Amino acid sequence: MVDLLKILKDLTRLLDRLYVNNELKGYYIKVKGRFQRGRRKKIFIKRKGFIAFNSLHLKLDSCYGLLHTRFGISGLKIIFAY
């Protein structure tokens, strides 16, 4: 779980730079899954800026991936707004 938090921290630092330079209007990162031995899943959400799914003037780019951890499979969803 520590490695995941380091990766999220580095990723949000990079995306914050793009947000400050007006290259991005917003971002949304969601990681969901089991990261420890508990039965329940954990959800990490990082977002900043403006993301509206019902507006036509924003370009949205999204991707979904799977993370294979030692406790199972976790989902990663990233959405960018330009």
C-alpha positions in Angstrom: 0.0 0.0 0.0 2.9 2.3 0.6 4.1 2.0 -2.9 0.7 2.8 -4.2 0.5 6.0 -2.2 4.0 7.0 -3.5 2.8 6.5 -7.0 -0.4 8.5 -6.5 1.6 11.3 -4.8 4.0 11.5 -7.8 1.2 11.3 -10.3 -0.8 14.1 -8.6 2.3 16.3 -8.4 2.8 15.9 -12.1 -0.9 16.6 -12.9 -0.9 19.6 -10.6 1.9 21.1 -12.6 -0.1 20.6 -15.8 -3.2 22.1 -14.1 -1.3 25.2 -13.0 0.1 25.7 -16.5 -3.5 25.5 -17.9 -2.8 22.4 -20.0 -5.4 20.5 -18.0 -8.8 21.8 -16.8 -9.1 18.9 -14.3 -8.4 15.3 -13.5 -10.0 12.5 -11.5 -8.1 9.4 -10.3 -9.8 6.5 -8.6 -8.1 3.4 -7.3 -10.3 0.7 -5.8 -9.4 -2.7 -4.4 -7.9 -4.6 -1.5 -4.4 -3.5 -0.5 -4.2 -5.2 2.9 -5.5 -8.5 4.3 -8.9 -7.1 5.3 -12.1 -8.3 3.7 -13.2 -4.8 2.7 -11.9 -2.8 -0.2 -10.3 0.6 0.0 -11.0 3.5 -2.3 -8.5 6.3 -3.0 -9.8 9.3 -4.9 -7.8 12.2 -6.1 -9.4 15.0 -8.1 -8.8 18.6 -8.9 -10.4 21.2 -11.2 -13.5 21.0 -13.3 -14.9 17.8 -14.7 -18.4 17.8 -16.0 -19.6 14.7 -17.9 -22.6 16.5 -19.4 -20.9 19.5 -21.0 -20.0 19.6 -24.7 -17.2 22.1 -24.6 -14.8 19.9 -22.5 -12.7 17.2 -24.1 -12.6 14.2 -21.8 -10.0 11.4 -22.0 -10.4 8.4 -19.8 -8.7 5.1 -19.3 -9.2 2.1 -17.1 -6.6 -0.5 -16.0 -6.1 -3.4 -13.6 -3.5 -3.6 -10.9 -2.4 -7.0 -9.9 -1.4 -6.9 -6.2 -0.5 -9.7 -3.8 -4.0 -9.4 -2.2 -6.0 -9.5 -5.5 -6.9 -7.3 -8.4 -7.5 -3.6 -8.1 -9.1 -1.2 -10.5 -7.6 2.1 -11.7 -9.7 4.8 -13.4 -8.2 8.1 -14.7 -10.2 10.8 -16.4 -8.6 14.0 -17.8 -10.4 17.1 -18.9 -8.8 19.4 -21.5 
